[in-house]
């Protein structure tokens, strides 16, 4: 049994959460659209000033009050099954993030088949030079390839990061898959660097039309209002289990178009209150990012 399997035991939610709604968004600030059944399906679309963002006005309702809570807790119908390759380092490997995402997806009736290629402290260029990741991409087995850059590179050398992502993106597209960028978070003692990290991922995401998973923004939102549960580990860099759970919830929302709110799971070391808070922050982050787009 994997570490994540022992940490999280997800039960099926009450089927009353079911709500007929479909949606997807990709490339934070790049493209976002929702098509809702019934009256929402006919809602007029609006084109953004950036020229590529299409979404239905009625889908982008602000959160607040009882209606907001109900909306966040609804099921959002997305892809039923995905094969995803994760390429990164300990920010992805810690607490088995891919396994956590798979178990959250299963709680929403979805399937995530995943493989992780990871090396401690590795940048994307390290993975490119090693060749294993490229070989896996070229196998053509995957729907999405998640790229996680070394956590400080977006701050120290964004040009290098962009070069690394472009290398992989070309190979990913040639293999018929989609590039997904895992936006990470600022170190605990340097919270101001989150804006630089966010800008780096958003910029290359716009350029390539890649999907950006705004985990760093979810961390920033959470840390701006809460100090428990703790997201940073003792090294002030890596995620605690709570930090990885928040990341997994954001991935669930982006990859599957599913709300993580009300999953009804059990995670060792996290209370039900903790889980609910993390789930809501993840969903709020993705929803507000889509509205801004």
SEVEX-352958 format. One record per residue (C-alpha): residue number from 0; x, y, z. Coordinates in pm, 1 decimal. Layout:
# SEVEX-352958
@nr->NUM | xx->X | yy->Y | zz->Z
...
//
This chain:
# SEVEX-352958
@nr->0 | xx->0.0 | yy->0.0 | zz->0.0
@nr->1 | xx->136.2 | yy->344.5 | zz->-90.5
@nr->2 | xx->196.0 | yy->611.6 | zz->171.9
@nr->3 | xx->-100.8 | yy->814.3 | zz->49.0
@nr->4 | xx->-325.5 | yy->510.6 | zz->72.8
@nr->5 | xx->-243.3 | yy->480.4 | zz->440.0
@nr->6 | xx->-288.0 | yy->852.2 | zz->498.8
@nr->7 | xx->-619.1 | yy->906.7 | zz->329.7
@nr->8 | xx->-931.2 | yy->694.0 | zz->331.3
@nr->9 | xx->-1196.7 | yy->863.9 | zz->120.8
@nr->10 | xx->-1561.1 | yy->766.4 | zz->147.8
@nr->11 | xx->-1817.9 | yy->829.6 | zz->-124.7
@nr->12 | xx->-2004.2 | yy->1157.3 | zz->-63.6
@nr->13 | xx->-2380.9 | yy->1173.8 | zz->-31.0
@nr->14 | xx->-2528.3 | yy->1168.8 | zz->-378.4
@nr->15 | xx->-2733.2 | yy->1477.4 | zz->-296.1
@nr->16 | xx->-2424.9 | yy->1673.0 | zz->-403.5
@nr->17 | xx->-2502.4 | yy->1587.0 | zz->-764.9
@nr->18 | xx->-2570.4 | yy->1886.0 | zz->-981.3
@nr->19 | xx->-2573.4 | yy->1888.2 | zz->-1360.2
@nr->20 | xx->-2292.0 | yy->2118.9 | zz->-1457.7
@nr->21 | xx->-1985.8 | yy->2091.3 | zz->-1680.1
@nr->22 | xx->-1676.7 | yy->2305.7 | zz->-1692.7
@nr->23 | xx->-1307.6 | yy->2336.1 | zz->-1759.5
@nr->24 | xx->-1042.9 | yy->2602.8 | zz->-1750.7
@nr->25 | xx->-685.2 | yy->2604.6 | zz->-1861.9
@nr->26 | xx->-384.8 | yy->2830.8 | zz->-1882.0
@nr->27 | xx->-445.2 | yy->3070.2 | zz->-1593.8
@nr->28 | xx->-549.3 | yy->3383.3 | zz->-1781.6
@nr->29 | xx->-525.7 | yy->3187.4 | zz->-2106.4
@nr->30 | xx->-853.0 | yy->3011.7 | zz->-2168.3
@nr->31 | xx->-1151.8 | yy->2934.3 | zz->-1953.2
@nr->32 | xx->-1494.0 | yy->2816.5 | zz->-2049.1
@nr->33 | xx->-1796.5 | yy->2662.7 | zz->-1886.1
@nr->34 | xx->-2100.8 | yy->2520.0 | zz->-2052.8
@nr->35 | xx->-2390.0 | yy->2454.0 | zz->-1822.6
@nr->36 | xx->-2697.8 | yy->2253.0 | zz->-1900.7
@nr->37 | xx->-3045.3 | yy->2399.0 | zz->-1910.3
@nr->38 | xx->-3076.1 | yy->2775.9 | zz->-1893.8
@nr->39 | xx->-2704.2 | yy->2820.0 | zz->-1838.6
@nr->40 | xx->-2619.7 | yy->2651.6 | zz->-2167.9
@nr->41 | xx->-2771.2 | yy->2945.0 | zz->-2353.5
@nr->42 | xx->-2595.2 | yy->3211.1 | zz->-2148.1
@nr->43 | xx->-2403.6 | yy->3456.9 | zz->-2368.0
@nr->44 | xx->-2028.3 | yy->3414.0 | zz->-2374.1
@nr->45 | xx->-1792.5 | yy->3704.7 | zz->-2319.5
@nr->46 | xx->-1455.6 | yy->3747.8 | zz->-2482.4
@nr->47 | xx->-1180.9 | yy->3895.1 | zz->-2272.5
@nr->48 | xx->-938.5 | yy->4167.4 | zz->-2362.5
@nr->49 | xx->-666.0 | yy->3905.0 | zz->-2396.3
@nr->50 | xx->-859.5 | yy->3752.8 | zz->-2681.2
@nr->51 | xx->-866.5 | yy->3386.7 | zz->-2578.5
@nr->52 | xx->-1085.1 | yy->3368.2 | zz->-2272.3
@nr->53 | xx->-1441.0 | yy->3250.3 | zz->-2317.7
@nr->54 | xx->-1675.2 | yy->3187.2 | zz->-2033.0
@nr->55 | xx->-2040.6 | yy->3209.4 | zz->-1947.9
@nr->56 | xx->-2129.8 | yy->3501.7 | zz->-1726.5
@nr->57 | xx->-2376.5 | yy->3305.0 | zz->-1513.3
@nr->58 | xx->-2117.0 | yy->3040.0 | zz->-1438.4
@nr->59 | xx->-1887.4 | yy->3295.1 | zz->-1280.1
@nr->60 | xx->-2100.9 | yy->3384.2 | zz->-982.0
@nr->61 | xx->-1919.1 | yy->3529.0 | zz->-679.9
@nr->62 | xx->-1900.2 | yy->3320.5 | zz->-365.2
@nr->63 | xx->-2077.6 | yy->3429.8 | zz->-50.1
@nr->64 | xx->-2357.5 | yy->3312.5 | zz->177.7
@nr->65 | xx->-2556.7 | yy->2989.3 | zz->171.2
@nr->66 | xx->-2584.7 | yy->2979.7 | zz->-206.4
@nr->67 | xx->-2207.4 | yy->3003.5 | zz->-231.7
@nr->68 | xx->-2154.9 | yy->2713.8 | zz->6.2
@nr->69 | xx->-2399.1 | yy->2503.0 | zz->-190.8
@nr->70 | xx->-2234.9 | yy->2598.5 | zz->-517.5
@nr->71 | xx->-1887.8 | yy->2505.1 | zz->-396.6
@nr->72 | xx->-2015.7 | yy->2171.7 | zz->-273.7
@nr->73 | xx->-2175.0 | yy->2068.5 | zz->-600.8
@nr->74 | xx->-2033.4 | yy->1806.2 | zz->-829.0
@nr->75 | xx->-1884.7 | yy->1943.6 | zz->-1148.0
@nr->76 | xx->-1876.0 | yy->1693.9 | zz->-1428.4
@nr->77 | xx->-1535.9 | yy->1661.3 | zz->-1599.6
@nr->78 | xx->-1324.3 | yy->1394.4 | zz->-1763.6
@nr->79 | xx->-1398.5 | yy->1049.8 | zz->-1620.6
@nr->80 | xx->-1048.6 | yy->907.2 | zz->-1662.9
@nr->81 | xx->-704.6 | yy->1058.1 | zz->-1715.7
@nr->82 | xx->-353.5 | yy->924.6 | zz->-1759.3
@nr->83 | xx->-106.2 | yy->1174.1 | zz->-1619.2
@nr->84 | xx->272.9 | yy->1183.8 | zz->-1606.3
@nr->85 | xx->418.8 | yy->1395.1 | zz->-1323.4
@nr->86 | xx->773.7 | yy->1531.0 | zz->-1362.5
@nr->87 | xx->927.8 | yy->1712.4 | zz->-1066.9
@nr->88 | xx->1104.4 | yy->1677.0 | zz->-736.0
@nr->89 | xx->1016.6 | yy->1644.6 | zz->-369.7
@nr->90 | xx->746.1 | yy->1912.2 | zz->-396.7
@nr->91 | xx->553.4 | yy->1652.6 | zz->-596.6
@nr->92 | xx->687.5 | yy->1336.2 | zz->-432.9
@nr->93 | xx->636.5 | yy->1444.4 | zz->-70.3
@nr->94 | xx->324.9 | yy->1279.7 | zz->74.1
@nr->95 | xx->268.4 | yy->1112.9 | zz->-266.2
@nr->96 | xx->80.0 | yy->1402.9 | zz->-423.2
@nr->97 | xx->-20.3 | yy->1204.9 | zz->-735.7
@nr->98 | xx->-165.0 | yy->932.3 | zz->-515.0
@nr->99 | xx->-358.9 | yy->1186.3 | zz->-310.3
@nr->100 | xx->-507.4 | yy->1336.0 | zz->-626.6
@nr->101 | xx->-604.4 | yy->988.4 | zz->-748.8
@nr->102 | xx->-788.2 | yy->912.2 | zz->-425.1
@nr->103 | xx->-972.9 | yy->1241.3 | zz->-428.4
@nr->104 | xx->-1068.2 | yy->1178.1 | zz->-790.4
@nr->105 | xx->-1197.5 | yy->832.4 | zz->-699.4
@nr->106 | xx->-1425.8 | yy->993.2 | zz->-442.9
@nr->107 | xx->-1584.0 | yy->1185.5 | zz->-729.8
@nr->108 | xx->-1616.9 | yy->877.5 | zz->-948.7
@nr->109 | xx->-1311.1 | yy->960.7 | zz->-1160.1
@nr->110 | xx->-997.8 | yy->763.6 | zz->-1241.5
@nr->111 | xx->-643.0 | yy->897.4 | zz->-1242.0
@nr->112 | xx->-369.2 | yy->668.6 | zz->-1368.3
@nr->113 | xx->-36.0 | yy->827.1 | zz->-1285.1
@nr->114 | xx->338.4 | yy->791.9 | zz->-1301.6
@nr->115 | xx->589.3 | yy->1008.1 | zz->-1118.3
@nr->116 | xx->942.7 | yy->1078.4 | zz->-1237.8
@nr->117 | xx->1113.2 | yy->1258.6 | zz->-951.6
@nr->118 | xx->1459.5 | yy->1346.6 | zz->-827.1
@nr->119 | xx->1541.3 | yy->1541.6 | zz->-513.2
@nr->120 | xx->1597.8 | yy->1911.8 | zz->-585.7
@nr->121 | xx->1583.0 | yy->1852.7 | zz->-960.1
@nr->122 | xx->1499.8 | yy->2122.4 | zz->-1211.5
@nr->123 | xx->1318.8 | yy->2046.1 | zz->-1533.5
@nr->124 | xx->1651.0 | yy->2079.7 | zz->-1717.2
@nr->125 | xx->1794.0 | yy->1804.3 | zz->-1495.8
@nr->126 | xx->1507.8 | yy->1579.0 | zz->-1602.5
@nr->127 | xx->1547.3 | yy->1676.8 | zz->-1967.1
@nr->128 | xx->1917.8 | yy->1593.0 | zz->-1964.7
@nr->129 | xx->1857.9 | yy->1260.8 | zz->-1789.0
@nr->130 | xx->1630.4 | yy->1147.7 | zz->-2071.7
@nr->131 | xx->1387.5 | yy->930.3 | zz->-1873.6
@nr->132 | xx->1111.3 | yy->1190.9 | zz->-1872.2
@nr->133 | xx->1140.9 | yy->1255.7 | zz->-2246.5
@nr->134 | xx->1126.9 | yy->883.7 | zz->-2318.7
@nr->135 | xx->811.1 | yy->851.9 | zz->-2108.2
@nr->136 | xx->647.5 | yy->1143.6 | zz->-2290.6
@nr->137 | xx->734.8 | yy->1001.5 | zz->-2631.3
@nr->138 | xx->565.4 | yy->673.6 | zz->-2541.1
@nr->139 | xx->236.9 | yy->853.2 | zz->-2607.6
@nr->140 | xx->65.3 | yy->695.5 | zz->-2306.6
@nr->141 | xx->-48.0 | yy->1014.3 | zz->-2133.6
@nr->142 | xx->-329.4 | yy->1267.7 | zz->-2162.6
@nr->143 | xx->-147.7 | yy->1528.6 | zz->-1954.4
@nr->144 | xx->210.9 | yy->1586.4 | zz->-1845.3
@nr->145 | xx->252.7 | yy->1787.0 | zz->-1524.0
@nr->146 | xx->574.2 | yy->1991.3 | zz->-1505.0
@nr->147 | xx->699.8 | yy->2109.3 | zz->-1166.5
@nr->148 | xx->1002.9 | yy->2335.8 | zz->-1184.9
@nr->149 | xx->1262.0 | yy->2361.4 | zz->-908.4
@nr->150 | xx->1091.1 | yy->2584.2 | zz->-653.5
@nr->151 | xx->1331.0 | yy->2881.5 | zz->-650.3
@nr->152 | xx->1412.9 | yy->2891.9 | zz->-1021.9
@nr->153 | xx->1111.0 | yy->3111.6 | zz->-1113.4
@nr->154 | xx->1254.2 | yy->3370.5 | zz->-873.4
@nr->155 | xx->1624.5 | yy->3333.6 | zz->-948.0
@nr->156 | xx->1621.4 | yy->3269.6 | zz->-1322.6
@nr->157 | xx->1283.5 | yy->3287.5 | zz->-1492.9
@nr->158 | xx->1447.6 | yy->3286.5 | zz->-1837.5
@nr->159 | xx->1597.1 | yy->2946.9 | zz->-1764.4
@nr->160 | xx->1263.6 | yy->2819.5 | zz->-1637.5
@nr->161 | xx->1092.0 | yy->2932.6 | zz->-1956.6
@nr->162 | xx->1353.3 | yy->2756.8 | zz->-2167.8
@nr->163 | xx->1302.9 | yy->2435.6 | zz->-1970.7
@nr->164 | xx->925.0 | yy->2444.2 | zz->-2005.2
@nr->165 | xx->944.8 | yy->2515.0 | zz->-2378.7
@nr->166 | xx->1166.4 | yy->2210.9 | zz->-2430.8
@nr->167 | xx->915.7 | yy->1983.8 | zz->-2263.6
@nr->168 | xx->610.8 | yy->2151.5 | zz->-2413.5
@nr->169 | xx->727.9 | yy->2082.5 | zz->-2767.4
@nr->170 | xx->778.4 | yy->1713.8 | zz->-2688.9
@nr->171 | xx->447.2 | yy->1691.4 | zz->-2502.1
@nr->172 | xx->249.2 | yy->1839.9 | zz->-2790.1
@nr->173 | xx->428.6 | yy->1615.3 | zz->-3039.8
@nr->174 | xx->313.8 | yy->1316.7 | zz->-2834.8
@nr->175 | xx->-47.7 | yy->1433.5 | zz->-2843.7
@nr->176 | xx->-64.1 | yy->1525.6 | zz->-2474.6
@nr->177 | xx->-132.3 | yy->1852.1 | zz->-2291.4
@nr->178 | xx->118.1 | yy->2049.7 | zz->-2084.8
@nr->179 | xx->15.7 | yy->2120.9 | zz->-1725.3
@nr->180 | xx->222.4 | yy->2357.8 | zz->-1509.7
@nr->181 | xx->227.6 | yy->2299.2 | zz->-1134.8
@nr->182 | xx->259.0 | yy->2645.1 | zz->-980.7
@nr->183 | xx->435.1 | yy->2600.2 | zz->-648.5
@nr->184 | xx->444.4 | yy->2827.2 | zz->-342.6
@nr->185 | xx->680.5 | yy->3071.7 | zz->-175.2
@nr->186 | xx->907.0 | yy->2963.6 | zz->105.3
@nr->187 | xx->776.2 | yy->3048.2 | zz->449.2
@nr->188 | xx->1034.4 | yy->3320.2 | zz->516.1
@nr->189 | xx->990.3 | yy->3480.1 | zz->171.6
@nr->190 | xx->611.9 | yy->3517.3 | zz->119.8
@nr->191 | xx->663.1 | yy->3820.7 | zz->-103.7
@nr->192 | xx->820.6 | yy->3597.1 | zz->-369.7
@nr->193 | xx->481.7 | yy->3436.4 | zz->-447.1
@nr->194 | xx->396.1 | yy->3715.0 | zz->-690.1
@nr->195 | xx->713.0 | yy->3646.5 | zz->-887.4
@nr->196 | xx->638.7 | yy->3273.4 | zz->-892.7
@nr->197 | xx->279.9 | yy->3337.2 | zz->-999.7
@nr->198 | xx->385.4 | yy->3574.0 | zz->-1277.3
@nr->199 | xx->643.5 | yy->3325.7 | zz->-1405.6
@nr->200 | xx->396.1 | yy->3039.4 | zz->-1439.1
@nr->201 | xx->118.1 | yy->3259.9 | zz->-1575.1
@nr->202 | xx->345.2 | yy->3411.8 | zz->-1839.1
@nr->203 | xx->479.0 | yy->3086.0 | zz->-1982.5
@nr->204 | xx->131.4 | yy->2934.8 | zz->-1951.5
@nr->205 | xx->-13.7 | yy->3212.8 | zz->-2168.1
@nr->206 | xx->265.3 | yy->3179.3 | zz->-2420.8
@nr->207 | xx->223.7 | yy->2804.5 | zz->-2465.9
@nr->208 | xx->-149.3 | yy->2768.4 | zz->-2401.1
@nr->209 | xx->-67.2 | yy->2536.7 | zz->-2113.3
@nr->210 | xx->-290.4 | yy->2454.9 | zz->-1818.4
@nr->211 | xx->-171.2 | yy->2620.9 | zz->-1497.2
@nr->212 | xx->-264.5 | yy->2460.7 | zz->-1165.1
@nr->213 | xx->-257.0 | yy->2753.9 | zz->-916.8
@nr->214 | xx->-143.4 | yy->2569.4 | zz->-605.8
@nr->215 | xx->78.8 | yy->2860.5 | zz->-504.1
@nr->216 | xx->-219.1 | yy->3097.1 | zz->-514.2
@nr->217 | xx->-420.0 | yy->2858.6 | zz->-295.6
@nr->218 | xx->-136.8 | yy->2852.4 | zz->-42.4
@nr->219 | xx->-117.0 | yy->3231.1 | zz->-50.7
@nr->220 | xx->-492.7 | yy->3264.4 | zz->2.8
@nr->221 | xx->-487.0 | yy->3017.8 | zz->290.6
@nr->222 | xx->-182.5 | yy->3167.3 | zz->465.5
@nr->223 | xx->-331.3 | yy->3515.6 | zz->439.3
@nr->224 | xx->-618.1 | yy->3416.3 | zz->668.3
@nr->225 | xx->-521.7 | yy->3101.6 | zz->860.5
@nr->226 | xx->-229.7 | yy->2964.9 | zz->1058.2
@nr->227 | xx->-371.8 | yy->2615.3 | zz->1114.0
@nr->228 | xx->-328.0 | yy->2358.1 | zz->981.5
@nr->229 | xx->36.2 | yy->2433.8 | zz->905.9
@nr->230 | xx->124.1 | yy->2409.5 | zz->535.9
@nr->231 | xx->505.0 | yy->2442.9 | zz->545.2
@nr->232 | xx->717.3 | yy->2169.8 | zz->695.7
@nr->233 | xx->989.5 | yy->2251.6 | zz->948.9
@nr->234 | xx->1235.0 | yy->2335.5 | zz->669.9
@nr->235 | xx->999.8 | yy->2623.6 | zz->569.6
@nr->236 | xx->995.1 | yy->2491.5 | zz->215.1
@nr->237 | xx->840.8 | yy->2148.0 | zz->169.2
@nr->238 | xx->472.9 | yy->2075.1 | zz->227.9
@nr->239 | xx->324.1 | yy->1912.3 | zz->532.2
@nr->240 | xx->45.4 | yy->1665.0 | zz->467.5
@nr->241 | xx->-198.4 | yy->1957.3 | zz->495.4
@nr->242 | xx->-1.8 | yy->2144.3 | zz->229.6
@nr->243 | xx->-7.3 | yy->1844.6 | zz->-2.9
@nr->244 | xx->-378.6 | yy->1792.4 | zz->59.0
@nr->245 | xx->-448.1 | yy->2153.5 | zz->-39.3
@nr->246 | xx->-241.2 | yy->2101.4 | zz->-354.7
@nr->247 | xx->-430.6 | yy->1780.1 | zz->-435.4
@nr->248 | xx->-763.4 | yy->1961.2 | zz->-401.5
@nr->249 | xx->-651.0 | yy->2227.5 | zz->-648.8
@nr->250 | xx->-538.7 | yy->1958.5 | zz->-894.4
@nr->251 | xx->-875.8 | yy->1785.6 | zz->-861.4
@nr->252 | xx->-1055.6 | yy->2109.0 | zz->-948.0
@nr->253 | xx->-836.1 | yy->2183.4 | zz->-1249.6
@nr->254 | xx->-777.9 | yy->1838.6 | zz->-1400.9
@nr->255 | xx->-1127.9 | yy->1702.6 | zz->-1349.7
@nr->256 | xx->-1342.3 | yy->2014.4 | zz->-1307.6
@nr->257 | xx->-1455.5 | yy->1871.9 | zz->-973.5
@nr->258 | xx->-1520.9 | yy->2056.3 | zz->-650.4
@nr->259 | xx->-1322.5 | yy->1909.3 | zz->-361.9
@nr->260 | xx->-1568.5 | yy->2048.7 | zz->-107.5
@nr->261 | xx->-1757.0 | yy->1784.2 | zz->89.9
@nr->262 | xx->-1541.8 | yy->1485.0 | zz->-4.7
@nr->263 | xx->-1610.0 | yy->1332.0 | zz->335.8
@nr->264 | xx->-1268.8 | yy->1169.2 | zz->367.3
@nr->265 | xx->-1040.3 | yy->1091.3 | zz->657.4
@nr->266 | xx->-673.9 | yy->1193.9 | zz->659.4
@nr->267 | xx->-443.5 | yy->1095.1 | zz->942.7
@nr->268 | xx->-342.1 | yy->1399.4 | zz->1145.5
@nr->269 | xx->-605.0 | yy->1633.0 | zz->996.8
@nr->270 | xx->-941.8 | yy->1700.4 | zz->1152.0
@nr->271 | xx->-1267.1 | yy->1719.5 | zz->959.8
@nr->272 | xx->-1259.5 | yy->2095.0 | zz->1015.4
@nr->273 | xx->-909.0 | yy->2113.4 | zz->867.3
@nr->274 | xx->-1009.9 | yy->1914.8 | zz->559.7
@nr->275 | xx->-1319.3 | yy->2125.3 | zz->497.7
@nr->276 | xx->-1119.8 | yy->2447.3 | zz->524.4
@nr->277 | xx->-851.6 | yy->2325.7 | zz->283.8
@nr->278 | xx->-1111.9 | yy->2202.2 | zz->34.9
@nr->279 | xx->-1299.7 | yy->2532.4 | zz->38.0
@nr->280 | xx->-985.7 | yy->2741.3 | zz->-7.4
@nr->281 | xx->-881.7 | yy->2526.1 | zz->-304.2
@nr->282 | xx->-1222.0 | yy->2563.8 | zz->-471.9
@nr->283 | xx->-1242.2 | yy->2937.5 | zz->-398.4
@nr->284 | xx->-895.9 | yy->2987.4 | zz->-549.0
@nr->285 | xx->-980.6 | yy->2807.0 | zz->-871.4
@nr->286 | xx->-1318.0 | yy->2979.6 | zz->-900.8
@nr->287 | xx->-1179.2 | yy->3329.3 | zz->-840.5
@nr->288 | xx->-891.3 | yy->3266.5 | zz->-1080.4
@nr->289 | xx->-1140.6 | yy->3166.7 | zz->-1347.0
@nr->290 | xx->-1351.0 | yy->3477.6 | zz->-1283.7
@nr->291 | xx->-1044.9 | yy->3703.6 | zz->-1315.5
@nr->292 | xx->-952.3 | yy->3526.7 | zz->-1639.4
//
